[in-house]
Amino acid sequence: MAVAVTGILMIRLQAKRMPSSSSAAIESVKPVRRKQEDRTADTRRRILEATIECLYRMGYSAVTIAVVAKEAGVSRGIISYHFASKTDLMVAVRDAVHLEERRLIEETRERIGTEAYLNELPRHVLSGMLREPGIAVDEILLAARADPDLSEKLRTAESNIEHRVLNGLKGYYAELGLEPPANLAVIMRVFVAAFRGLAITQLVQGEDAETEASVAYLMELFAHVNTGRDRTPETTSS
């Protein structure tokens, strides 16, 4: 009898130590699921990078799903799986370029400091617009004029991007203890439009565009906007 009881107890203890079949199955699925997610993200990234490269080299009108598929080394079906249409792909490119620019901005700001970054903001913005992704975005924005569907979807994307940029700028001013200009959104739109125009002009005219002189003038204007900004009042303890 004692032997039987002991045997039963041993079986129960072993059962407790062993993971259930469902738990083991879940644990084995997790790495597989993660690998699948990584592959999906990698494929999407390759498609976006290929689209940027094609836009830069060929221009918007020459870029088709088939062209991007060949550049990315994937099938057209794979692209359609990730993006319902060429329009959706272009909007995704616009957002991806912005997010990458934000990442580069943060790297630069952390390296040189917020105040130095704001002082050099015009130069940093123009530099971003002259890179391949920035030129690809110009192609998309110009194409939207004759494409109602692209125009409508870009309008939402641009609004979201502007909101992020504006909040970022406000955060920089707050970090420096400065009150941002009341018309910061207007200033931002004017400067972005000026930089985009300068970038296109430089691409067409090269050195004849005298871009550096224009950038210097815009930096002077931006410095004037920031000069004399009121410091955020410090709270005093009673």
Secondary structure, DSSP 8 states (H G I E B T S, - for coil): -HHHHHHHHHHHHHHHHS--HHHHHHHHHHHHHHHHHHHHHHHHHHHHHHHHHHHHHH-GGG--HHHHHHHHTS-HHHHHHH-SSHHHHHHHHHHHHHHHHHHHHHHHHHHH-HHHHHHTHHHHHHHHHHSHHHHHHHHHHHHGGG-HHHHHHHHHHHHHHHHHHHHHHHHHHHHTTB---TTHHHHHHHHHHHHHHHHHHHHHHGGGG-HHHHHHHHHHHHHHHHTT--B-------
